[in-house]
Amino acid sequence: MKKALHITSSARGGLSFSRGLSMAIIQKLTDRKEVGVVVERDLVQSPPPLLDEVLIGEFYKQPDSVGEEARHLLAYADAIFSEIDQADVIVISTPMHNLGVSAHLKAWLDQLVRVGLTYKFNEDGTKSGCFKNKKVYLAIASGGKMAFWPEGYEFIESYIKAVFGAYTGITDVTTYRIEGTAMGIADVDYQEILRDL
Ligand SMILES: Cc1cc2nc3c(=O)[nH]c(=O)nc-3n(C[C@H](O)[C@H](O)[C@H](O)COP(=O)(O)O)c2cc1C
């Protein structure tokens, strides 16, 4: 049975539309028995630590050269690496905040990406991501609608795809959106948004 990792990153708790959408994705996948086990990580309940000088120094060491005294600094990063390593399907939800991902999700990504673990340098200087055969579903909620922005103002899906592709090797990303949440939504029909899932 496949394992899913569900990452939520809205500070609006039960009111969150992005969380509602990612929960509906998880529900659909479990109903169809495509996933059997779901690991939850709420990035607002347990916020990722922000980077500092010491931690950045440890991140740029190859994993086998990290000393015992530094291991506790990497506890969060090690935990989220292991969660993603063990997951077949990763469902991530984020609010649109000032056109980008939530600060919590950005901080999670900054803890996830690690040389020697999520990506490696090849002899010719290019990089290769280390994960294979993982599927990402991305659920984005925005107060306005994408159609209101000029062309080229999509920064969330493109950013997630770029980071995952370059630094983890995960390239299979499918995005669902709930738009116009600040414009008054009476009844949210998540199933309609997910009709092609
Ligand atoms: C700090 C902040 C910044 C926001 N920036 C944008 C934005 O740039 N574009 C937009 O359409 N909505 C923006 N919104 C509205 C949210 O995207 C909207 O409330 C969405 O439903 C949030 O997702 P959630 O319901 O999962 O929390 C912003 C809201 C907040 C609190």
The ligand as a Tripos MOL2 file, in Angstrom:
@<TRIPOS>MOLECULE
LIG
   31    33     1     0     0
SMALL
NO_CHARGES

@<TRIPOS>ATOM
      1 C1         -0.3250   38.0220    3.9920 C.3       1 LIG1
      2 C2         -1.3020   37.6770    2.8960 C.ar      1 LIG1
      3 C3         -0.9490   37.8950    1.5870 C.ar      1 LIG1
      4 C4         -1.8310   37.5720    0.5650 C.ar      1 LIG1
      5 N1         -1.4380   37.7640   -0.7360 N.ar      1 LIG1
      6 C5         -2.2920   37.4330   -1.7340 C.ar      1 LIG1
      7 C6         -1.8990   37.6130   -3.0970 C.ar      1 LIG1
      8 O1         -0.7950   38.0510   -3.4050 O.2       1 LIG1
      9 N2         -2.7740   37.2740   -4.0640 N.ar      1 LIG1
     10 C7         -4.0150   36.7610   -3.7700 C.ar      1 LIG1
     11 O2         -4.7660   36.4440   -4.6980 O.2       1 LIG1
     12 N3         -4.4050   36.5750   -2.4860 N.ar      1 LIG1
     13 C8         -3.5720   36.8900   -1.4710 C.ar      1 LIG1
     14 N4         -3.9540   36.7000   -0.1650 N.ar      1 LIG1
     15 C9         -5.2450   36.0490    0.1220 C.3       1 LIG1
     16 C10        -5.0520   34.5340    0.3230 C.3       1 LIG1
     17 O3         -4.3840   33.9530   -0.7580 O.3       1 LIG1
     18 C11        -6.3910   33.8440    0.5310 C.3       1 LIG1
     19 O4         -6.9600   34.2890    1.7620 O.3       1 LIG1
     20 C12        -6.2790   32.3230    0.5360 C.3       1 LIG1
     21 O5         -7.5620   31.7610    0.7290 O.3       1 LIG1
     22 C13        -5.3220   31.8690    1.6070 C.3       1 LIG1
     23 O6         -5.2580   30.4580    1.6670 O.3       1 LIG1
     24 P1         -5.8730   29.6910    2.9260 P.3       1 LIG1
     25 O7         -7.3550   29.8750    2.8510 O.co2     1 LIG1
     26 O8         -5.4490   28.2820    2.7230 O.co2     1 LIG1
     27 O9         -5.2550   30.2990    4.1610 O.co2     1 LIG1
     28 C14        -3.0960   37.0220    0.8720 C.ar      1 LIG1
     29 C15        -3.4660   36.8230    2.2170 C.ar      1 LIG1
     30 C16        -2.5660   37.1440    3.2130 C.ar      1 LIG1
     31 C17        -2.9720   36.9130    4.6490 C.3       1 LIG1
@<TRIPOS>BOND
     1     1     2 1
     2     2     3 ar
     3     2    30 ar
     4     3     4 ar
     5     4     5 ar
     6     4    28 ar
     7     5     6 ar
     8     6     7 ar
     9     6    13 1
    10     7     8 2
    11     7     9 ar
    12     9    10 ar
    13    10    11 2
    14    10    12 ar
    15    12    13 ar
    16    13    14 ar
    17    14    15 1
    18    14    28 ar
    19    15    16 1
    20    16    17 1
    21    16    18 1
    22    18    19 1
    23    18    20 1
    24    20    21 1
    25    20    22 1
    26    22    23 1
    27    23    24 1
    28    24    25 2
    29    24    26 1
    30    24    27 1
    31    28    29 ar
    32    29    30 ar
    33    30    31 1
@<TRIPOS>SUBSTRUCTURE
     1 LIG1         1 GROUP 0 **** ****
